């Protein structure tokens, strides 16, 4: 590789630059080939472990007493309610952020003289999210 750089550029600095490119190429490949799949695998494994412990706890509750089955069903319902509530709150937050980005980009593009109507795209996405949360989504019990 260094011989090729010397032949092409006939410059000693080109050798150092080619070494930097090789280093950056290896770093980029290792990021996508090693790091990201490892993080995804660890995340999947932690979710599997969490669901296993949850199922084991529910099994022990149901086997403990006659009221255990009712308690397990109520626990599952409560977890579903909490999950729906968290999703709704997340959609509200993301909707407000999209509206803010849309208004900000609309103002910025209007001042710059560009196509300022493009700011309506994220703004209307935010409005659609808020309409879904407040009008269309099933209310949390």
MOCORMO-V835160 format. One record per residue. N is the residue number from 1. RES is the residue in one letter. SS is DSSP state (helix for helix, strand for strand, loop for the rest). Layout:
{{N	RES	SS} {N	RES	SS}}
This chain:
{{1	X	loop} {2	X	helix} {3	X	helix} {4	X	helix} {5	X	helix} {6	X	helix} {7	X	helix} {8	X	helix} {9	X	helix} {10	X	loop} {11	X	loop} {12	X	helix} {13	X	helix} {14	X	helix} {15	X	helix} {16	X	helix} {17	X	helix} {18	X	helix} {19	X	helix} {20	X	helix} {21	X	helix} {22	X	helix} {23	X	helix} {24	X	helix} {25	X	helix} {26	X	helix} {27	X	helix} {28	X	helix} {29	X	helix} {30	X	helix} {31	X	helix} {32	X	helix} {33	X	helix} {34	X	helix} {35	X	helix} {36	X	helix} {37	X	helix} {38	X	helix} {39	X	helix} {40	X	helix} {41	X	helix} {42	X	helix} {43	X	helix} {44	X	helix} {45	X	helix} {46	X	helix} {47	X	helix} {48	X	helix} {49	X	helix} {50	X	helix} {51	X	helix} {52	X	helix} {53	X	helix} {54	X	helix} {55	X	helix} {56	X	helix} {57	X	helix} {58	X	helix} {59	X	helix} {60	X	helix} {61	X	helix} {62	X	helix} {63	X	helix} {64	X	helix} {65	X	loop} {66	X	loop} {67	X	loop} {68	X	helix} {69	X	helix} {70	X	helix} {71	X	helix} {72	X	helix} {73	X	helix} {74	X	helix} {75	X	helix} {76	X	helix} {77	X	helix} {78	X	helix} {79	X	helix} {80	X	helix} {81	X	helix} {82	X	helix} {83	X	helix} {84	X	helix} {85	X	helix} {86	X	helix} {87	X	helix} {88	X	helix} {89	X	helix} {90	X	helix} {91	X	helix} {92	X	helix} {93	X	helix} {94	X	helix} {95	X	helix} {96	X	helix} {97	X	helix} {98	X	helix} {99	X	helix} {100	X	helix} {101	X	helix} {102	X	helix} {103	X	helix} {104	X	helix} {105	X	helix} {106	X	helix} {107	X	helix} {108	X	helix} {109	X	helix} {110	X	helix} {111	X	helix} {112	X	helix} {113	X	loop} {114	X	loop} {115	X	loop} {116	X	helix} {117	X	helix} {118	X	helix} {119	X	helix} {120	X	helix} {121	X	helix} {122	X	helix} {123	X	helix} {124	X	helix} {125	X	helix} {126	X	helix} {127	X	helix} {128	X	helix} {129	X	helix} {130	X	helix} {131	X	helix} {132	X	helix} {133	X	helix} {134	X	helix} {135	X	helix} {136	X	helix} {137	X	loop} {138	X	loop} {139	X	loop} {140	X	loop} {141	X	loop}}
